[in-house]
Amino acid sequence: MKKLLPILIILAFVAFCYQIIVTFFITEHEMTYSLIASDQRHYTISEEYEYVKGRHYYSFVIKNKKKYYNTLVEEDFDKQDRVITDIKHYKKNNLECILPVYKRDYTYDALCLLDGEQVSPYSLIASGNQDFVDISKKFAGDGYEEIFYKNNIKPEKESGLSIYYDYIPEDFVFAVWNYRGIDIIDSKKLEEKYLLNEDHYENTLSTVAGKYYITVNTDNEEKQLGYYQLILYNLQDGGKSLIDVNLSQDSYFNGVYDKKLYITDPKEEKQYVLDPLKKEFTELNYPKEIVHSSLKKADSDFYDSIKVDDGVVLNKKITKLYDTTDIKRNRDEFYFKTKDGKIYQVIQKDYKHPILLFQQDAIKEWQAHDDGVSFIVDDTLYFYSSFYGLKPVLVNPEFKYNSKNIYHFIRKD
């Protein structure tokens, strides 16, 4: 026993040191492992983990024979690997679902194949799929919480808006242009922030870089020969800053790259970059162009025409498989919209097995970033998250007439 005690102490110390290394130094891992579920079905699991700004992201591609189920989970498992410990299986008619069980007996949404295509639980609920209703009841019968999405929330009316506070995740903030500033909306309240003294209808001179809403002071623009001030509003802490500039009224925003805003003054043939975090406004020696969300050296004819980034990214595989170039990216996931209004998510670059999140007609101004997807239809701003599904955030009558660049959203750190 006396000989065994030092060995146990050494092993405990090694385990402690290993946990310290994992906690403070490991920020990602990738692995593939096999799992025999409690019902004896065999699965192969590709697991990828990434630690980003205090958040833990696990993505999975789960294969059973020729069937693929993909998912992304945000949860702190102490950076452990092989976190799926069991998989429950359900089938009814042409709908087949699995419910992964994670360490600590955690469960999240089911992963479902409808006619062989993976579809989100929200899309099944929205389409009134009775087979999913019946399957979801079995989740509770197996001791797991039944999937539940709130659908009966009524909006609160404030300042001409109808706001669904209960459908806004707690750490998200929406900013809606109100012609003199922005309406800032989170899960608890609406704040009206007036940045200008005079209305500015076309919101071409505003954007978001990181946590900052940036707009040009256009007051008295009919009398002045240029623009002389940028207004920066921190959507996270409410701080406001003013930066003096000297821009002609031909100036425009090229776009945002690496949380910095690029601004071009074609009249003076000058380009500037604004770092809102450092409050620095700098003229560039050589112009840069943002194309498909990437920064590159500008051509010699850069100042001859307006060059604004369209916010999409290039992905030849998605374009070839699904005949669309309307593609966006959030961290390592891709989102794309097809001509019939379907929006898909691609996890772990598994392009052949995307997840149909939802389908909506007449989508305008759609965005995918900060772990969320949003868009406008008619007079309503919608937001999709894996927790809530697709839900209305707010109704604004102005969206019917003016939806271009009229809203943004961020996720707080």
N, C-alpha and C positions, 0 to 999 in steps of 0.2 A: 504493500500500500504506500509506503514511504517513497519507493522508486516511481510509482505511478503518478504521485502528486506533482512533481516537477514537470513531467510530460504534459499533464493536463493544463498546467499553468502556461507552458510554452504554447500549446495549441490554442488556448484562449487568447493569448497575446497575439498570435499570428492571425487569428480570426478577427480580432479587434483592429489590427493594422490593415487587414484586407478591407474591412468595412469603411475605414477612414479613407483609403485610397479610392474606393468606389464612390463614396459620398462626395468627395471634393475634387476628384480628377477625372472620373469617367463621365463623359457627356453623350456618348452614343454607343450603340452596338448593333450588330446584325448577326442573325443566326437562323438556321433551319433545323427543325427537330420534328420527330414523329410523336404522335399521341394516339393511344388506344383508349377511346372513350368508354364510359361505364356501360354503354350498350354494345361494346366490342367493335364499333366502327373505327376504321383506321384513317387518321388524318395526317397530312404533312403540312407543317406550319412554317411560313417564312415570317420571322419577327424582326422588326426594325425599331430601335429606340433612339430618341433624341431629346436632350435636355436643352431647352431654349428659354432664356430669361425667366427662370423660375418655374417653367411649365414642363411637365413630363408628357411626351407624346410617344405612344406605341402604335405602330401600324402592323397589320397582319394580312397575309394572303393565305387562306386556309383551303387546302385542296383535299377532296375526297373523290378518288377515282378521276373522272373527267369534269367534276363540278368544282367551281371556284367561288369562294365567299371572301370578300375583302372588307376590311373595316379599319377605322382609326379611333383610338381611345386616348383620351387625355386623363391620366390618373397617376398618382405617385405610388409606385410599388417599390420605393427605395432603390430605384435603378436596377432592380433584379431582372433576370432573364427567364425565359420559359414560363411566362406568367399565365398562360392558358393551361388550366389543370383538368378540365373536362369539357365536353361539348354535348349538349342535348339536341336531339334531332326530332323534327316534326314534319309530317307530310299529309296533305289533303288535296286530292285531284292534281292539278298542274302547279300547285304551290308547294315548295319545299323550303323549310326554314331550319336554321340551327341557332342555338343560344349558347355562346361560349361562356364558360365559367372561369373566372380568373382567380388568382391567389387571393386569400382572405374571403373566398366565396362571393366575390363581387360579380354582378351581372349587369349588363347594359342592354342595348337594343338587340333584337333578333336580326339575323342576316338571312334574307329570303331570295329565292330564285323563283321567278314567275315565267313559266315556259322557257326555263334555262337562262333567263337574263336576271341579273341581280337588281332588285328594286328596293328603295328605302321603305321602312315601315310607314312613313308618312304617305308615300304615293299609294300604298295599298289601302290605307284608311281613307284617303281622299277619293279613291275610285270606288269605295264601298265594297271592297273585296270580302265576301262573307267567309271564305275559307280562312282568311287571316284572322277574322273575328273569332272563329272557332279555335284556331290554333293558339291564339294569344290567351285564351282561357286555360289552356293546358299549362302555360307557363306558371300560373298561380297554383294549379293543381300539383305541379312538381315542386312546389315550395319556393318559387321565385316570384317576384313582384310582376304583376301583369303590366304589359306596356300601356302607358297612359299618356295621351296628349290632351291638354286642355283645349276645348273647342267652344266654350260657352262664355268667354270673356266679352264684356261690353266695353266700348271705348269711353274715355272721359273727354269731354269737350272743353278746350281751352284755346283762347286767342284764334278762333277760326279753324282749329285743328281738332281732329278726333284721334286720340292717342290710346294705344293698347299697352299700358305700362306693364301689365303682367306677362306680356309676350317678349319683353326686352330683357335679355340676359343682364345680370347685375353689373358686369364689368364692361359693358358696351355703351358707347355714346354716339348719338346721331346728331349731325349738324345740318340744318336745312336753311338755305338762303331765303331771307325774307325781304330782300330788295334794299334794306339799309343795314343789314347785318345777318346774324344767324340765330335761329331757334335751336337751342341745345337741349336735347331730350335724352334722358336715361330712364332707368326702371322706376324712378321715384318722382321725377319732376320735370317741368319745362322751364327753361330760362331764356328770356329774350335778350340778346346782346346786340345793341345797336353800335355799329362801327362807323357808319356814315351819317351825314346830315341830310343827304339828298338820295332819292331812290336811284338805284342802278339795276335795270331790269335784266339785261343780258349778262349773265354771270360768267363771262369768259375770262375775267381776271381774278379768279379765285381758285384755290386748290388746297389740298391737305398734304403736308410733308411730315411724316412721323406723327407726332401728336399735335402738330400746329396747323391751325386753319390760317391760310395766308390770302390776303386780298390787297388790291391796290386802292389807295384813297382816291376815289374818282370825284369827290366834291369839287364843284366849280370847274369841271372838265371842259365845259363849253367856253369858259373865259380864259382858262390857262392853255398854254402851248404844250404842256407835257404833264407827266405824273411825277410827284415829288415825295411820295411817302408810301411805304409798305406797312400794312397792319398785320401783326402776328398775334393770334389768340391761341393760347394753350388749352386744348380741349380736355386735358386731364386735370390741371390744377386751377384753371381760370385766369392765369396770368396773361397780361396784354403788353405788347412791346411795339414801338414805332421805329422804323428804320428809314432814314433819309436817303432818297435816290434822285437820279436825274434821268428820266426816261421820256422818250417821245411818245405821243399817243398812238403810234404805229406798233408799239411794243406788245409782245405776247408771251405767254408761258409755253415753253417747249415741252415741259413735263417734269416729273420727279424721278430722280435716280439716287439710290442710297440715302434717302431721306433729305436730299438737297434739291432745291428748285432751280431750274435753268430758265433764264429769261433772255429773250432776244429783242434787241432794238434795231430793226432793219434799216431805219432811216439813218442812223449813225454808224451802222455796220459794227455793232458791238454786241457781245454776249456776256451775261453775268451769271454767277451762281450764288444762291442764297443758302447759307447754312443756318436754319432757324434755331438750332440748339445753341450755337456759338454766337448768334446774332451778327454774323459776318456777311457782307455783301461785296463780292469781289468780281472785278472784270477779268475775263479769261484772255490769255494771249492768243489762243487759237480756239475757234468755236468747236463745240461738240454737239452731236446730234443724238437724240434718244429715239431709237427705233425698236419697236416691239419690246419695250421695257429694258433695252440694253443700251449702253453708252458707247458711241464710236466716234472716231474723228470725222468731222464734217467735210463735205466736198467743197470745191472752190465756188460753186454756185449757191452756197448755203443761204446767203442773204437775199436771193432772188425771189424766193417764195416762202410762204408760211410752212413751218415744219413742226407739227404738234404730235406728240406720241399718242397713239390710239389706245394704249393700255392693254393690248393683247400681246401674247407671246407666240413665237413660232414653234410648231411641233409637227414635223412632217408625217410622223406616224399617225397622229390623230387625224390630220387632214386627209390622209390617204384612206384610212379606215372608215371615217364618218363624214367625209365631204364637207368639212367646215374649217374655217380659219378663225372663228370666234372662240379663242382659247385664252384662258387666264390661269394664273399660277398663284398658289398660296404655299409658301415654303416648298416642300417636295411634292405636293399634290397638284394635279392639273384639273381644271374644270373646263368643260366646253358646252356650247349651246348649238343645237341643230336647228335646221330651218323650220321644223314643226314645233319649236318652243320647248324642247326637252333639254334639261341641264343635267349633265353627268359629272361624276367625280372619278378620277383615276388615282389609285393608290399604288405605291411602289412601282410605278411605271408599267403596271399590268394593263396595257392598252387594250387587250382583247377582252377584258372583263371589267368594263366600267360599271359604276353604280348609277342607275337612274334615280336621281334625287326627287325630281318633280317635273311636271309639264305645265306650261302656262302660255296662253296666247298673248300676243301683242306686248312682249317684254320690251321695256325701254330702260336704258341706263343701268345695265346690270354690272355688279362688282363682285369680286371674289378675293378676299384678303382677310388678314387678322382672324382666321378660323370661322369666317361667316360668308354667306352669299346673300346679296340683296338686289332688288330691282323695283322698277315702277311699272304698274299697269293701271291705265286710266288715271284715277285720282288717288291711288293707294300705293304706299311704299311697303314692300314685303321683305321679310328677313328669314333666311333658312339657317338653322343650326341643328346639329345631330340631337340635341336635347329637346328642342321644341318642335322640330319639324319646320314646315313652312307656315309662317303666321304673318298677318298684317301688323305693321308697326304703327303706322299713322295714316290718316286720310287727310289730304290737303287739296282743296278744289283747284289750287293753282297748278297742280301737276298736270291737269288736263291741257293747259295752254302753254306751260313752260316747264319742261322736265330736264332740259340740257344742263348738266353740271350743277344741278340745284341741291343735291344732297351728298353727304359723305358720312362714313362711320369709322370709328376706331375701336380697338379693344385696349382698355387701360392696362398698364403694366402692373 
